[in-house]
């Protein structure tokens, strides 16, 4: 089982040690023996020191033993005088990552690419020198003069803003023409028909009901109980009886007043007879 362990890891390396410095310290003889290597540099941070480490793979176990005897407890001293001793041990994971090299089929075909060939032709084409600003201005003035001579009027320059305003005015005129079209005969007949009284009254009533605010808190009228209805009927009967009794009492008093008047007259006659 041990013969298959041919991958080692070198730990406790200085955090500032580079990969080239590690290979120089390992020696050229051992550098040519390993078939694969991977180096991870360390770091010095606020939380502490992170050591560098190196993974090496050899062909045979004898080479692994020889390297371990040569590099075990190798001393490294940094610029501040801090000492670091390397530790060599078997790697916990002995397999080696396989490098898959996928060949691109387009490799070496750029000279046959159509876009690349068109780019080369454009580079080889001589540059066309544009005329100066003065020459362009003179050409433009000459063109305007030619237009004025042919039409007899100055050309009207329409800017994008003017085009937008003209388009908006056309749209407004279209909407106005649509609104001003005469209505059909049926629509005119309906408009000329006089409104009915019942319909107007119903509509007015509906409007009043809609306009009146709804009072959700107003108390709903309650129906009177049977006892209350009986009492109200009795009160009405008593009122009628009282009116009739008053009328009869008045009738009874009237004859009494008449008798009193007749007695007074008899007394007056008696007095007149005595005097005579």
MODELLER restraints for C-alpha pairs under 7 A, 6 or more apart:
rsr = mdl.restraints
at = mdl.atoms
rsr.add(forms.Gaussian(group=physical.xy_distance, feature=features.Distance(at['CA:3:A'], at['CA:61:A']), mean=5.82, stdev=0.5))
rsr.add(forms.Gaussian(group=physical.xy_distance, feature=features.Distance(at['CA:5:A'], at['CA:94:A']), mean=6.50, stdev=0.5))
rsr.add(forms.Gaussian(group=physical.xy_distance, feature=features.Distance(at['CA:6:A'], at['CA:57:A']), mean=5.80, stdev=0.5))
rsr.add(forms.Gaussian(group=physical.xy_distance, feature=features.Distance(at['CA:6:A'], at['CA:58:A']), mean=5.38, stdev=0.5))
rsr.add(forms.Gaussian(group=physical.xy_distance, feature=features.Distance(at['CA:6:A'], at['CA:59:A']), mean=6.60, stdev=0.5))
rsr.add(forms.Gaussian(group=physical.xy_distance, feature=features.Distance(at['CA:6:A'], at['CA:60:A']), mean=6.31, stdev=0.5))
rsr.add(forms.Gaussian(group=physical.xy_distance, feature=features.Distance(at['CA:6:A'], at['CA:61:A']), mean=5.67, stdev=0.5))
rsr.add(forms.Gaussian(group=physical.xy_distance, feature=features.Distance(at['CA:6:A'], at['CA:64:A']), mean=6.35, stdev=0.5))
rsr.add(forms.Gaussian(group=physical.xy_distance, feature=features.Distance(at['CA:7:A'], at['CA:56:A']), mean=5.68, stdev=0.5))
rsr.add(forms.Gaussian(group=physical.xy_distance, feature=features.Distance(at['CA:7:A'], at['CA:57:A']), mean=4.30, stdev=0.5))
rsr.add(forms.Gaussian(group=physical.xy_distance, feature=features.Distance(at['CA:7:A'], at['CA:58:A']), mean=6.37, stdev=0.5))
rsr.add(forms.Gaussian(group=physical.xy_distance, feature=features.Distance(at['CA:7:A'], at['CA:90:A']), mean=6.14, stdev=0.5))
rsr.add(forms.Gaussian(group=physical.xy_distance, feature=features.Distance(at['CA:7:A'], at['CA:91:A']), mean=5.72, stdev=0.5))
rsr.add(forms.Gaussian(group=physical.xy_distance, feature=features.Distance(at['CA:7:A'], at['CA:94:A']), mean=5.59, stdev=0.5))
rsr.add(forms.Gaussian(group=physical.xy_distance, feature=features.Distance(at['CA:8:A'], at['CA:55:A']), mean=5.87, stdev=0.5))
rsr.add(forms.Gaussian(group=physical.xy_distance, feature=features.Distance(at['CA:8:A'], at['CA:56:A']), mean=5.39, stdev=0.5))
rsr.add(forms.Gaussian(group=physical.xy_distance, feature=features.Distance(at['CA:8:A'], at['CA:57:A']), mean=6.42, stdev=0.5))
rsr.add(forms.Gaussian(group=physical.xy_distance, feature=features.Distance(at['CA:8:A'], at['CA:88:A']), mean=6.79, stdev=0.5))
rsr.add(forms.Gaussian(group=physical.xy_distance, feature=features.Distance(at['CA:8:A'], at['CA:89:A']), mean=5.56, stdev=0.5))
rsr.add(forms.Gaussian(group=physical.xy_distance, feature=features.Distance(at['CA:8:A'], at['CA:90:A']), mean=4.25, stdev=0.5))
rsr.add(forms.Gaussian(group=physical.xy_distance, feature=features.Distance(at['CA:8:A'], at['CA:91:A']), mean=4.68, stdev=0.5))
rsr.add(forms.Gaussian(group=physical.xy_distance, feature=features.Distance(at['CA:9:A'], at['CA:53:A']), mean=6.97, stdev=0.5))
rsr.add(forms.Gaussian(group=physical.xy_distance, feature=features.Distance(at['CA:9:A'], at['CA:54:A']), mean=5.62, stdev=0.5))
rsr.add(forms.Gaussian(group=physical.xy_distance, feature=features.Distance(at['CA:9:A'], at['CA:55:A']), mean=4.47, stdev=0.5))
rsr.add(forms.Gaussian(group=physical.xy_distance, feature=features.Distance(at['CA:9:A'], at['CA:56:A']), mean=6.28, stdev=0.5))
rsr.add(forms.Gaussian(group=physical.xy_distance, feature=features.Distance(at['CA:9:A'], at['CA:88:A']), mean=5.91, stdev=0.5))
rsr.add(forms.Gaussian(group=physical.xy_distance, feature=features.Distance(at['CA:9:A'], at['CA:89:A']), mean=5.63, stdev=0.5))
rsr.add(forms.Gaussian(group=physical.xy_distance, feature=features.Distance(at['CA:9:A'], at['CA:90:A']), mean=6.00, stdev=0.5))
rsr.add(forms.Gaussian(group=physical.xy_distance, feature=features.Distance(at['CA:9:A'], at['CA:91:A']), mean=5.20, stdev=0.5))
rsr.add(forms.Gaussian(group=physical.xy_distance, feature=features.Distance(at['CA:10:A'], at['CA:53:A']), mean=5.51, stdev=0.5))
rsr.add(forms.Gaussian(group=physical.xy_distance, feature=features.Distance(at['CA:10:A'], at['CA:54:A']), mean=5.13, stdev=0.5))
rsr.add(forms.Gaussian(group=physical.xy_distance, feature=features.Distance(at['CA:10:A'], at['CA:55:A']), mean=6.45, stdev=0.5))
rsr.add(forms.Gaussian(group=physical.xy_distance, feature=features.Distance(at['CA:10:A'], at['CA:86:A']), mean=6.50, stdev=0.5))
rsr.add(forms.Gaussian(group=physical.xy_distance, feature=features.Distance(at['CA:10:A'], at['CA:87:A']), mean=5.54, stdev=0.5))
rsr.add(forms.Gaussian(group=physical.xy_distance, feature=features.Distance(at['CA:10:A'], at['CA:88:A']), mean=4.60, stdev=0.5))
rsr.add(forms.Gaussian(group=physical.xy_distance, feature=features.Distance(at['CA:10:A'], at['CA:89:A']), mean=6.64, stdev=0.5))
rsr.add(forms.Gaussian(group=physical.xy_distance, feature=features.Distance(at['CA:11:A'], at['CA:52:A']), mean=6.70, stdev=0.5))
rsr.add(forms.Gaussian(group=physical.xy_distance, feature=features.Distance(at['CA:11:A'], at['CA:53:A']), mean=4.80, stdev=0.5))
rsr.add(forms.Gaussian(group=physical.xy_distance, feature=features.Distance(at['CA:11:A'], at['CA:54:A']), mean=6.91, stdev=0.5))
rsr.add(forms.Gaussian(group=physical.xy_distance, feature=features.Distance(at['CA:11:A'], at['CA:86:A']), mean=5.80, stdev=0.5))
rsr.add(forms.Gaussian(group=physical.xy_distance, feature=features.Distance(at['CA:11:A'], at['CA:87:A']), mean=5.15, stdev=0.5))
rsr.add(forms.Gaussian(group=physical.xy_distance, feature=features.Distance(at['CA:11:A'], at['CA:88:A']), mean=6.53, stdev=0.5))
rsr.add(forms.Gaussian(group=physical.xy_distance, feature=features.Distance(at['CA:12:A'], at['CA:51:A']), mean=5.47, stdev=0.5))
rsr.add(forms.Gaussian(group=physical.xy_distance, feature=features.Distance(at['CA:12:A'], at['CA:52:A']), mean=6.51, stdev=0.5))
rsr.add(forms.Gaussian(group=physical.xy_distance, feature=features.Distance(at['CA:12:A'], at['CA:53:A']), mean=6.82, stdev=0.5))
rsr.add(forms.Gaussian(group=physical.xy_distance, feature=features.Distance(at['CA:12:A'], at['CA:84:A']), mean=6.69, stdev=0.5))
rsr.add(forms.Gaussian(group=physical.xy_distance, feature=features.Distance(at['CA:12:A'], at['CA:85:A']), mean=6.36, stdev=0.5))
rsr.add(forms.Gaussian(group=physical.xy_distance, feature=features.Distance(at['CA:12:A'], at['CA:86:A']), mean=5.10, stdev=0.5))
rsr.add(forms.Gaussian(group=physical.xy_distance, feature=features.Distance(at['CA:12:A'], at['CA:87:A']), mean=6.16, stdev=0.5))
rsr.add(forms.Gaussian(group=physical.xy_distance, feature=features.Distance(at['CA:13:A'], at['CA:51:A']), mean=5.53, stdev=0.5))
rsr.add(forms.Gaussian(group=physical.xy_distance, feature=features.Distance(at['CA:13:A'], at['CA:52:A']), mean=4.86, stdev=0.5))
rsr.add(forms.Gaussian(group=physical.xy_distance, feature=features.Distance(at['CA:13:A'], at['CA:53:A']), mean=6.00, stdev=0.5))
rsr.add(forms.Gaussian(group=physical.xy_distance, feature=features.Distance(at['CA:13:A'], at['CA:84:A']), mean=6.43, stdev=0.5))
rsr.add(forms.Gaussian(group=physical.xy_distance, feature=features.Distance(at['CA:13:A'], at['CA:85:A']), mean=6.97, stdev=0.5))
rsr.add(forms.Gaussian(group=physical.xy_distance, feature=features.Distance(at['CA:13:A'], at['CA:86:A']), mean=5.59, stdev=0.5))
rsr.add(forms.Gaussian(group=physical.xy_distance, feature=features.Distance(at['CA:14:A'], at['CA:51:A']), mean=5.72, stdev=0.5))
rsr.add(forms.Gaussian(group=physical.xy_distance, feature=features.Distance(at['CA:14:A'], at['CA:52:A']), mean=5.89, stdev=0.5))
rsr.add(forms.Gaussian(group=physical.xy_distance, feature=features.Distance(at['CA:14:A'], at['CA:84:A']), mean=6.15, stdev=0.5))
rsr.add(forms.Gaussian(group=physical.xy_distance, feature=features.Distance(at['CA:15:A'], at['CA:41:A']), mean=6.21, stdev=0.5))
rsr.add(forms.Gaussian(group=physical.xy_distance, feature=features.Distance(at['CA:15:A'], at['CA:42:A']), mean=4.00, stdev=0.5))
rsr.add(forms.Gaussian(group=physical.xy_distance, feature=features.Distance(at['CA:15:A'], at['CA:43:A']), mean=5.22, stdev=0.5))
rsr.add(forms.Gaussian(group=physical.xy_distance, feature=features.Distance(at['CA:15:A'], at['CA:44:A']), mean=6.68, stdev=0.5))
rsr.add(forms.Gaussian(group=physical.xy_distance, feature=features.Distance(at['CA:15:A'], at['CA:50:A']), mean=6.24, stdev=0.5))
rsr.add(forms.Gaussian(group=physical.xy_distance, feature=features.Distance(at['CA:15:A'], at['CA:51:A']), mean=4.76, stdev=0.5))
rsr.add(forms.Gaussian(group=physical.xy_distance, feature=features.Distance(at['CA:15:A'], at['CA:52:A']), mean=5.04, stdev=0.5))
rsr.add(forms.Gaussian(group=physical.xy_distance, feature=features.Distance(at['CA:16:A'], at['CA:42:A']), mean=6.54, stdev=0.5))
rsr.add(forms.Gaussian(group=physical.xy_distance, feature=features.Distance(at['CA:17:A'], at['CA:41:A']), mean=7.00, stdev=0.5))
rsr.add(forms.Gaussian(group=physical.xy_distance, feature=features.Distance(at['CA:18:A'], at['CA:41:A']), mean=6.79, stdev=0.5))
rsr.add(forms.Gaussian(group=physical.xy_distance, feature=features.Distance(at['CA:19:A'], at['CA:39:A']), mean=6.39, stdev=0.5))
rsr.add(forms.Gaussian(group=physical.xy_distance, feature=features.Distance(at['CA:23:A'], at['CA:31:A']), mean=6.62, stdev=0.5))
rsr.add(forms.Gaussian(group=physical.xy_distance, feature=features.Distance(at['CA:26:A'], at['CA:71:A']), mean=6.87, stdev=0.5))
rsr.add(forms.Gaussian(group=physical.xy_distance, feature=features.Distance(at['CA:30:A'], at['CA:67:A']), mean=6.95, stdev=0.5))
rsr.add(forms.Gaussian(group=physical.xy_distance, feature=features.Distance(at['CA:33:A'], at['CA:58:A']), mean=6.35, stdev=0.5))
rsr.add(forms.Gaussian(group=physical.xy_distance, feature=features.Distance(at['CA:34:A'], at['CA:56:A']), mean=6.33, stdev=0.5))
rsr.add(forms.Gaussian(group=physical.xy_distance, feature=features.Distance(at['CA:34:A'], at['CA:57:A']), mean=5.30, stdev=0.5))
rsr.add(forms.Gaussian(group=physical.xy_distance, feature=features.Distance(at['CA:34:A'], at['CA:58:A']), mean=4.39, stdev=0.5))
rsr.add(forms.Gaussian(group=physical.xy_distance, feature=features.Distance(at['CA:34:A'], at['CA:59:A']), mean=6.86, stdev=0.5))
rsr.add(forms.Gaussian(group=physical.xy_distance, feature=features.Distance(at['CA:35:A'], at['CA:57:A']), mean=5.79, stdev=0.5))
rsr.add(forms.Gaussian(group=physical.xy_distance, feature=features.Distance(at['CA:35:A'], at['CA:58:A']), mean=5.81, stdev=0.5))
rsr.add(forms.Gaussian(group=physical.xy_distance, feature=features.Distance(at['CA:35:A'], at['CA:59:A']), mean=6.97, stdev=0.5))
rsr.add(forms.Gaussian(group=physical.xy_distance, feature=features.Distance(at['CA:36:A'], at['CA:56:A']), mean=5.95, stdev=0.5))
rsr.add(forms.Gaussian(group=physical.xy_distance, feature=features.Distance(at['CA:36:A'], at['CA:57:A']), mean=5.23, stdev=0.5))
rsr.add(forms.Gaussian(group=physical.xy_distance, feature=features.Distance(at['CA:37:A'], at['CA:55:A']), mean=5.48, stdev=0.5))
rsr.add(forms.Gaussian(group=physical.xy_distance, feature=features.Distance(at['CA:37:A'], at['CA:56:A']), mean=4.58, stdev=0.5))
rsr.add(forms.Gaussian(group=physical.xy_distance, feature=features.Distance(at['CA:37:A'], at['CA:57:A']), mean=6.41, stdev=0.5))
rsr.add(forms.Gaussian(group=physical.xy_distance, feature=features.Distance(at['CA:38:A'], at['CA:54:A']), mean=5.77, stdev=0.5))
rsr.add(forms.Gaussian(group=physical.xy_distance, feature=features.Distance(at['CA:38:A'], at['CA:55:A']), mean=5.13, stdev=0.5))
rsr.add(forms.Gaussian(group=physical.xy_distance, feature=features.Distance(at['CA:38:A'], at['CA:56:A']), mean=6.78, stdev=0.5))
rsr.add(forms.Gaussian(group=physical.xy_distance, feature=features.Distance(at['CA:39:A'], at['CA:53:A']), mean=6.13, stdev=0.5))
rsr.add(forms.Gaussian(group=physical.xy_distance, feature=features.Distance(at['CA:39:A'], at['CA:54:A']), mean=4.43, stdev=0.5))
rsr.add(forms.Gaussian(group=physical.xy_distance, feature=features.Distance(at['CA:39:A'], at['CA:55:A']), mean=6.39, stdev=0.5))
rsr.add(forms.Gaussian(group=physical.xy_distance, feature=features.Distance(at['CA:40:A'], at['CA:52:A']), mean=5.75, stdev=0.5))
rsr.add(forms.Gaussian(group=physical.xy_distance, feature=features.Distance(at['CA:40:A'], at['CA:53:A']), mean=5.47, stdev=0.5))
rsr.add(forms.Gaussian(group=physical.xy_distance, feature=features.Distance(at['CA:40:A'], at['CA:54:A']), mean=6.24, stdev=0.5))
rsr.add(forms.Gaussian(group=physical.xy_distance, feature=features.Distance(at['CA:41:A'], at['CA:52:A']), mean=4.52, stdev=0.5))
rsr.add(forms.Gaussian(group=physical.xy_distance, feature=features.Distance(at['CA:41:A'], at['CA:53:A']), mean=6.64, stdev=0.5))
rsr.add(forms.Gaussian(group=physical.xy_distance, feature=features.Distance(at['CA:42:A'], at['CA:50:A']), mean=4.98, stdev=0.5))
rsr.add(forms.Gaussian(group=physical.xy_distance, feature=features.Distance(at['CA:42:A'], at['CA:51:A']), mean=4.67, stdev=0.5))
rsr.add(forms.Gaussian(group=physical.xy_distance, feature=features.Distance(at['CA:42:A'], at['CA:52:A']), mean=4.12, stdev=0.5))
rsr.add(forms.Gaussian(group=physical.xy_distance, feature=features.Distance(at['CA:43:A'], at['CA:49:A']), mean=6.18, stdev=0.5))
rsr.add(forms.Gaussian(group=physical.xy_distance, feature=features.Distance(at['CA:43:A'], at['CA:50:A']), mean=4.99, stdev=0.5))
rsr.add(forms.Gaussian(group=physical.xy_distance, feature=features.Distance(at['CA:43:A'], at['CA:51:A']), mean=6.78, stdev=0.5))
rsr.add(forms.Gaussian(group=physical.xy_distance, feature=features.Distance(at['CA:44:A'], at['CA:50:A']), mean=6.09, stdev=0.5))
rsr.add(forms.Gaussian(group=physical.xy_distance, feature=features.Distance(at['CA:58:A'], at['CA:64:A']), mean=6.42, stdev=0.5))
rsr.add(forms.Gaussian(group=physical.xy_distance, feature=features.Distance(at['CA:68:A'], at['CA:88:A']), mean=6.00, stdev=0.5))
rsr.add(forms.Gaussian(group=physical.xy_distance, feature=features.Distance(at['CA:72:A'], at['CA:86:A']), mean=6.12, stdev=0.5))
rsr.add(forms.Gaussian(group=physical.xy_distance, feature=features.Distance(at['CA:72:A'], at['CA:87:A']), mean=5.54, stdev=0.5))
rsr.add(forms.Gaussian(group=physical.xy_distance, feature=features.Distance(at['CA:72:A'], at['CA:88:A']), mean=5.65, stdev=0.5))
rsr.add(forms.Gaussian(group=physical.xy_distance, feature=features.Distance(at['CA:73:A'], at['CA:85:A']), mean=4.91, stdev=0.5))
rsr.add(forms.Gaussian(group=physical.xy_distance, feature=features.Distance(at['CA:73:A'], at['CA:86:A']), mean=4.90, stdev=0.5))
rsr.add(forms.Gaussian(group=physical.xy_distance, feature=features.Distance(at['CA:73:A'], at['CA:87:A']), mean=5.82, stdev=0.5))
rsr.add(forms.Gaussian(group=physical.xy_distance, feature=features.Distance(at['CA:74:A'], at['CA:85:A']), mean=5.30, stdev=0.5))
rsr.add(forms.Gaussian(group=physical.xy_distance, feature=features.Distance(at['CA:74:A'], at['CA:86:A']), mean=5.19, stdev=0.5))
rsr.add(forms.Gaussian(group=physical.xy_distance, feature=features.Distance(at['CA:75:A'], at['CA:83:A']), mean=6.71, stdev=0.5))
rsr.add(forms.Gaussian(group=physical.xy_distance, feature=features.Distance(at['CA:75:A'], at['CA:84:A']), mean=5.79, stdev=0.5))
rsr.add(forms.Gaussian(group=physical.xy_distance, feature=features.Distance(at['CA:75:A'], at['CA:85:A']), mean=4.70, stdev=0.5))
rsr.add(forms.Gaussian(group=physical.xy_distance, feature=features.Distance(at['CA:75:A'], at['CA:86:A']), mean=6.73, stdev=0.5))
rsr.add(forms.Gaussian(group=physical.xy_distance, feature=features.Distance(at['CA:76:A'], at['CA:83:A']), mean=5.62, stdev=0.5))
rsr.add(forms.Gaussian(group=physical.xy_distance, feature=features.Distance(at['CA:76:A'], at['CA:84:A']), mean=4.97, stdev=0.5))
rsr.add(forms.Gaussian(group=physical.xy_distance, feature=features.Distance(at['CA:76:A'], at['CA:85:A']), mean=6.21, stdev=0.5))
rsr.add(forms.Gaussian(group=physical.xy_distance, feature=features.Distance(at['CA:77:A'], at['CA:83:A']), mean=4.56, stdev=0.5))
rsr.add(forms.Gaussian(group=physical.xy_distance, feature=features.Distance(at['CA:77:A'], at['CA:84:A']), mean=6.29, stdev=0.5))
rsr.add(forms.Gaussian(group=physical.xy_distance, feature=features.Distance(at['CA:110:A'], at['CA:116:A']), mean=6.87, stdev=0.5))
rsr.add(forms.Gaussian(group=physical.xy_distance, feature=features.Distance(at['CA:148:A'], at['CA:154:A']), mean=5.33, stdev=0.5))
rsr.add(forms.Gaussian(group=physical.xy_distance, feature=features.Distance(at['CA:148:A'], at['CA:155:A']), mean=6.99, stdev=0.5))
